[in-house]
């Protein structure tokens, strides 16, 4: 429907046309709509710092801690938990004091000091779980943690699995010393589809201690609302392209 001419020769567009999507020129619409969709997925209002989940505060009991509990961090569109599995795997005092996840400082969460750590003993393998409910696939980047061993040196073997059942696949074994060290394990070969869950298991010998556990993505994650807006704009673009 062509625009009509109203009083004073002012162009009046049909009510069905969005104010920012005029029907003319058509070629400009075809270019603008996909650009608007890309802008909707830009990292505005996203999980800044690319941290998806972070645990740095432990309560000193055997209960499972949900992601985002207390001062721990959880990005929007994700869920997860820390599970001590068996035994008293959490201690309420002590821990790393460098206030970073591994060797990375993020702008969404700063680990405190003297607020607990994860204790590892033979047969006690804590698990960190992360579930993606963001509406899109996420490329993972780093698994972060601080580690030490007391009173004697030991090591920690980290493994992963998709889902909550079945065997684990080993990622890396790290040697722990008597002072806290920062670790940043590359997991860029892994991705997490929408609706998918991944678990990381920390298996160590007696005396192993971990703190400031975190998982990051390769890039900031768009909020679910941004993904919906982008999808809507692309759908409108496709429909307008099909019009004669």
C-alpha positions in Angstrom: 0.0 0.0 0.0 1.6 3.3 -1.1 1.7 6.2 1.4 -1.2 8.7 1.2 -1.0 12.4 1.2 -2.6 14.2 4.1 -3.1 17.9 4.9 -0.2 20.1 4.0 1.2 17.4 1.7 2.6 15.5 4.6 3.2 11.8 4.0 1.1 9.5 6.2 2.2 5.8 6.5 -0.2 3.0 7.2 -0.6 2.0 10.8 0.7 -1.5 10.1 4.2 -0.1 9.4 6.5 0.2 12.4 7.7 3.8 12.8 11.3 2.7 12.4 10.6 0.3 9.5 9.1 2.5 6.7 7.9 0.6 3.6 10.2 2.6 1.3 12.8 2.2 0.2 12.5 -1.6 0.2 16.2 -2.2 -0.4 17.1 -0.2 2.7 14.7 -2.3 4.8 16.4 -5.5 3.6 19.7 -4.1 4.9 18.6 -2.5 8.1 16.6 -5.4 9.6 19.5 -7.9 9.7 21.7 -5.2 11.2 19.2 -4.5 13.9 19.1 -8.2 14.7 22.9 -8.3 15.0 22.7 -5.3 17.3 20.2 -7.1 19.5 22.7 -9.9 20.0 25.6 -7.5 20.9 26.9 -7.7 24.4 24.6 -5.0 25.9 22.9 -6.4 29.1 24.9 -9.6 28.7 26.9 -11.7 31.2 29.7 -9.2 31.3 33.2 -10.6 32.0 32.1 -13.8 30.4 31.8 -15.5 33.8 29.0 -18.0 33.7 29.2 -19.5 37.3 31.6 -18.8 40.2 31.9 -20.3 43.7 34.2 -18.6 46.2 32.1 -18.7 49.4 31.6 -22.1 51.2 29.3 -22.7 54.1 31.3 -25.4 56.0 28.7 -28.1 55.8 27.8 -31.0 53.4 24.8 -29.4 51.7 24.7 -28.7 47.9 25.1 -25.0 47.2 23.1 -23.6 44.3 24.7 -21.3 41.8 24.2 -17.7 42.8 23.7 -18.5 46.5 25.0 -16.0 48.9 27.8 -13.9 47.2 28.5 -16.6 44.6 27.9 -15.7 41.0 25.5 -17.1 38.4 24.9 -15.5 35.0 21.3 -14.9 33.8 20.0 -17.8 31.6 22.1 -20.4 33.5 21.8 -22.7 36.5 24.1 -24.9 38.4 25.5 -26.0 41.8 28.5 -27.1 43.8 28.1 -30.6 45.3 30.6 -31.9 47.9 29.4 -35.5 47.0 30.6 -37.3 50.2 32.0 -36.2 53.5 32.6 -32.7 54.7 34.0 -31.1 51.6 33.6 -27.5 52.6 35.3 -25.5 55.3 33.9 -22.1 56.4 37.2 -20.3 57.0 40.5 -20.0 55.2 41.0 -20.2 51.4 42.7 -18.2 48.7 43.2 -14.5 49.3 44.1 -13.2 45.8 40.4 -12.3 45.1 40.4 -13.7 41.5 38.9 -16.7 39.8 42.1 -18.6 38.8 44.2 -15.9 37.3 41.3 -13.9 35.9 39.7 -10.8 37.4 36.0 -10.3 36.2 33.9 -7.3 36.7 30.7 -9.1 37.8 32.1 -10.9 40.9 35.1 -10.4 43.3 35.9 -13.4 45.5 36.3 -12.5 49.1 39.0 -13.6 51.5 38.8 -16.1 54.4 35.3 -17.3 53.3 35.9 -21.0 52.8 37.5 -23.5 50.5 36.9 -26.9 49.1 38.6 -29.8 50.8 39.6 -32.9 48.7 40.4 -36.2 50.2 40.8 -39.7 48.7 37.3 -40.7 47.5 35.8 -37.3 48.0 35.3 -35.8 44.6 33.4 -32.5 44.5 31.4 -31.6 41.4 30.6 -28.3 39.8 27.6 -28.4 37.5 26.5 -25.8 34.9 23.3 -25.9 32.9 22.5 -23.7 29.9 19.0 -22.3 29.7 19.9 -19.1 27.7 18.2 -20.1 24.5 21.4 -20.4 22.5 24.6 -22.4 22.2 27.5 -21.2 24.3 31.2 -21.8 23.5 33.1 -22.4 26.8 36.5 -20.9 27.4 38.2 -21.5 30.8 37.8 -23.6 33.9 39.2 -21.5 36.7 40.3 -22.4 40.2 42.9 -21.7 42.9 44.6 -24.7 44.6 46.9 -25.7 47.3 47.8 -28.8 49.3 48.4 -29.2 53.1 50.3 -30.6 54.8 52.0 -32.5 51.9 52.0 -32.0 48.1 49.3 -33.7 46.1 47.6 -33.3 42.8 44.0 -32.8 41.4 42.6 -34.5 38.3 39.8 -32.6 36.6 37.4 -34.4 34.4 34.0 -33.6 32.8 30.9 -35.2 31.4 27.8 -34.0 29.6 24.6 -34.7 31.6 24.5 -36.2 35.1 25.1 -39.9 34.5 27.8 -41.9 32.8 31.6 -41.8 33.0 33.9 -38.7 33.1 36.5 -37.8 30.6 39.8 -36.5 32.1 40.9 -32.9 31.2 44.0 -32.3 33.2 46.0 -33.2 36.3 47.6 -30.3 38.2 50.2 -30.5 40.9 49.4 -28.6 44.1 52.0 -27.0 46.4 51.9 -25.7 49.9 50.8 -22.2 48.8 47.8 -21.3 46.7 48.3 -21.2 42.9 46.0 -19.8 40.2 44.9 -22.2 37.5 43.2 -21.4 34.2 42.4 -24.6 32.2 41.5 -24.2 28.5 38.1 -25.8 27.7 37.6 -24.0 24.4 37.0 -27.3 22.7 33.7 -27.7 24.7 30.4 -26.1 24.0 27.1 -26.1 25.8 23.9 -26.3 23.8 20.7 -24.8 25.0 19.1 -27.2 27.6 22.4 -29.0 28.0 24.3 -29.7 31.3 28.0 -30.2 32.0 29.7 -31.4 35.1 33.3 -30.9 36.2 34.7 -33.3 38.8 37.7 -32.5 41.0 39.5 -35.7 42.2 42.5 -35.3 44.5 44.5 -36.9 47.2 44.4 -36.1 50.9 45.1 -32.5 51.8 44.1 -30.9 48.5 42.2 -27.6 48.8 40.5 -25.6 46.1 38.9 -22.2 46.0 37.4 -19.6 43.6 36.0 -22.1 41.1 34.6 -20.6 37.9 33.6 -21.3 34.3 33.8 -18.7 31.6 32.4 -18.5 28.0 34.4 -17.5 25.0 32.3 -14.3 24.6 29.6 -12.5 26.5 26.3 -14.3 26.4 23.2 -12.4 25.1 20.3 -12.3 27.5 17.3 -14.5 26.4 15.2 -11.4 25.7 17.9 -10.1 23.2 17.8 -13.5 21.4 14.0 -13.2 21.1 14.2 -9.7 19.7 16.9 -10.7 17.2 14.8 -13.7 16.1 11.7 -11.5 15.6 13.6 -9.0 13.5 15.1 -11.7 11.3 11.6 -13.2 10.8 10.2 -9.8 9.8 13.1 -9.3 7.4 12.4 -12.7 5.8 8.7 -11.9 5.4 9.4 -8.5 3.8 11.9 -10.1 1.3 9.1 -12.5 0.1 6.7 -9.6 -0.6 6.4 -8.6 -4.3 
